[in-house]
Amino acid sequence: MPYLQLCTSKSLDEAQKHDLCEEIGKLMPLIPGKTRENTMMNIMDGCYMEKVDASEPSLNLEVRVLGAVPEANKRDYVEKICALFEKKPGISPGRVTINFVEFDCWGTDGKLLKAGA
């Protein structure tokens, strides 16, 4: 199960958050083995964020996954997710950062899973 934590300085209503989760979900298969159905997402909006200044909206996306994601898949995901964020919620790619955090083990459903097992 990937876990996505999105922090943005832009304020979003509940419908916008849900719509953004659905659109992000469509891109999850770019990461091998990941789907909308097995992805947990957290959106924290209205955060104070600065990149040079706070006058333009900014966004950080942290993508946490079990195991390694091939570099080509990361590149494709970054390209497409930045295009999505430019469209919804209207944040320039230059104001978006994306971090991939790859774990060798992961706990879910009362079990500890190991990458590659």
C-alpha positions in Angstrom: 0.0 0.0 0.0 1.6 3.3 -1.0 0.9 6.2 1.3 0.9 9.7 -0.3 1.1 12.8 1.9 0.4 16.0 0.0 0.9 19.4 1.7 0.0 22.6 -0.1 -0.3 26.2 0.8 -3.5 26.4 -1.3 -6.8 25.9 0.5 -9.1 23.2 -1.0 -12.6 22.3 -0.1 -13.6 18.6 0.5 -14.9 18.1 -3.1 -11.6 19.4 -4.5 -9.6 17.1 -2.2 -11.7 14.1 -3.2 -11.3 15.0 -6.9 -7.6 15.4 -6.5 -7.4 12.0 -4.9 -9.3 10.5 -7.8 -7.0 12.1 -10.3 -3.9 11.1 -8.4 -5.3 7.6 -8.2 -5.4 7.4 -12.0 -1.7 7.9 -12.1 -0.8 5.3 -9.5 -0.4 2.5 -12.0 2.7 4.4 -13.3 4.3 2.9 -10.2 4.5 -0.9 -10.6 1.9 -2.8 -8.5 0.2 0.4 -7.3 -3.4 1.3 -7.8 -6.0 3.8 -6.6 -7.5 1.0 -4.6 -4.3 0.2 -2.6 -3.2 3.8 -2.1 -3.9 5.8 1.1 -3.8 9.6 0.6 -3.5 12.4 3.0 -4.1 16.0 1.8 -3.0 18.8 4.2 -4.1 22.1 2.6 -3.7 25.7 3.7 -0.2 25.1 5.1 2.3 27.9 5.3 4.9 27.0 2.7 7.7 29.1 1.2 9.8 28.5 -1.8 11.6 31.9 -2.3 8.5 33.5 -1.0 5.0 32.6 0.1 3.1 34.7 -2.5 2.6 31.8 -4.9 1.1 28.5 -3.9 3.4 25.6 -3.3 3.0 21.9 -3.0 5.1 19.0 -1.6 4.1 15.4 -2.3 5.8 12.5 -0.4 5.3 9.1 -2.0 6.0 6.3 0.5 6.2 2.8 -1.0 7.3 -0.7 0.0 10.3 -1.6 -2.1 12.2 0.3 -4.8 10.5 2.0 -7.7 12.4 1.9 -11.0 13.9 5.3 -12.0 12.0 5.3 -15.4 8.7 4.9 -13.5 9.6 7.7 -11.1 10.5 10.1 -14.0 7.2 9.3 -15.8 5.2 9.7 -12.5 6.9 13.1 -11.7 6.2 14.4 -15.2 2.5 13.4 -15.1 1.8 14.4 -11.5 3.3 17.8 -12.0 1.1 18.3 -15.1 -1.9 17.3 -12.9 -1.0 19.7 -10.2 -0.6 22.5 -12.7 -4.2 21.7 -13.9 -5.6 20.9 -10.4 -5.2 22.7 -8.1 -3.3 25.2 -10.3 0.3 25.1 -9.0 3.2 25.7 -11.2 5.6 22.7 -11.6 8.4 25.0 -10.4 6.6 25.3 -7.1 6.1 21.5 -6.6 8.5 19.1 -4.9 8.1 15.3 -4.9 9.9 12.9 -2.6 10.0 9.1 -3.0 10.6 7.3 0.3 11.2 3.6 -0.3 10.9 1.2 2.7 12.3 -2.3 3.0 9.5 -3.3 5.3 5.9 -2.1 5.9 3.2 -2.9 8.4 -0.4 -3.3 7.3 -3.4 -5.5 8.2 -1.6 -6.7 11.4 1.3 -8.1 9.3 4.8 -7.0 8.6 5.6 -7.1 4.9 9.1 -7.3 3.5 10.1 -5.7 0.1 10.6 -8.4 -2.6 9.0 -11.2 -0.4 
